[in-house]
């Protein structure tokens, strides 16, 4: 039998290497998934898409904030 210190170190070394191998494996899987699925054109909007985003997202958001602020000011 090994002493408590040696036994603990052996288990830590064993589990440490297994966890490192598992971490490396998941990193490799993530990299493969990104290489397969990621396109460099992702996230770039055309002019038409930018206009749609402005009309249907930013304008209502700004109008809503204006009326919410106006409501809170009217409370005081």
Residue pairs with C-beta under 8 A, 6 or more apart in sequence:
1 7
2 10
45 53
